Amino acid sequence: MIPKDPMILLSWVNTQLRDRYPSLDELCQSEGVERSFLEASLGSIDYVYEPESNRFV
């Protein structure tokens, strides 16, 4: 289950990207979550996806 709280979600997503997935698109496809949901939720706390480092910063 994907966390709803943006701060917890940030930690979860970045850990998944670091340990399991080479891209945000692969994480979204595998976990069944919309990329737009992640970007909006984490954007609400001023984080954006950085493809070069494969994490939200």
C-alpha positions in Angstrom: 0.0 0.0 0.0 1.3 3.4 -0.9 1.5 6.0 1.9 -0.9 9.0 1.6 1.0 11.4 3.8 3.3 13.4 1.5 6.4 13.2 3.8 6.1 9.5 4.3 5.3 9.1 0.6 8.5 11.0 -0.3 10.6 8.6 1.8 8.9 5.5 0.4 9.2 6.6 -3.2 12.8 7.6 -3.0 13.7 4.4 -1.3 11.9 2.4 -4.0 13.7 4.4 -6.7 17.0 3.8 -5.0 16.6 0.1 -4.3 14.2 -1.3 -6.8 13.4 0.8 -9.9 15.6 2.5 -12.5 12.9 5.1 -13.3 9.8 6.7 -12.0 7.8 5.2 -14.9 8.8 1.7 -13.9 7.9 2.3 -10.3 4.5 3.6 -11.3 3.8 0.7 -13.7 4.9 -2.0 -11.2 3.1 -0.5 -8.2 0.0 0.5 -10.1 0.1 4.2 -9.2 -0.4 7.1 -11.5 2.7 9.2 -12.1 0.6 12.4 -12.0 -0.6 11.4 -8.4 3.0 11.1 -7.2 4.1 14.3 -8.8 1.1 16.3 -7.5 1.4 14.9 -4.0 5.1 15.4 -3.7 4.8 18.7 -5.5 2.6 19.9 -2.7 5.6 19.8 -0.5 7.9 21.3 -3.1 9.6 18.2 -4.4 10.1 17.4 -8.1 11.3 14.3 -9.8 14.9 14.6 -11.1 15.5 11.9 -13.7 19.3 12.3 -13.6 19.5 11.1 -10.0 16.2 9.1 -10.2 14.7 10.7 -7.1 12.5 13.4 -5.8 14.5 16.5 -4.7 
